[in-house]
Amino acid sequence: MFRKNLSMESGPSSSREDSKILGISNLFSEQSTKVKTRLCTIR
C-alpha cells in the first residue's frame, strides 16, 4: 500500500517536471561555465 501511494504521488508527470528542471539547470550551468572560460581567455 505504502509503495503504491508513493508511486502514485511521484507519477510520470512529476518525474517529467523534475527532468525538465534538471535539464534547464544543466543548460544554465553549461552556459555559466562557457562564460567563465571566455572571461578567463579574454583576460
N, C-alpha and C positions, 0 to 999 in steps of 0.2 A: 504493500500500500504506500509506504513512505517513498520508495523509489519511484513508483508510478506518479505520485504527486510531484516529485522533483522534476521528472521528465516532462510532465505537462507544463509546469511553471517555466522551465528553461526549454521551451519548444524550439522549433526551427526558426520562428520569427525572431526570437530574442538572440539566437545564435547568429542569424544573418546580420542583425543590427550590430552585434559585437564585432563581427568580422568587418563590417563597414567602418566602424570606429577605428579598429586596428589598422585597416588599410589607409585611412585618412592620416592617422598618426604616423604611420610608416612613411607616407608621402612627405609629410611636413618634416620629419627627421631627415629624410634624404635631401630635401631642399636645403635645410639648415646646414647640413654637412657640406653640401656643394658650395653654399655661400661662404662658409668658413674657409674652405680650401681656396676659393677665389680670392678672398681677402688676404690670406697668407701669401698667395702667389703674387698679388699686386704689391704687397709690402716687400 
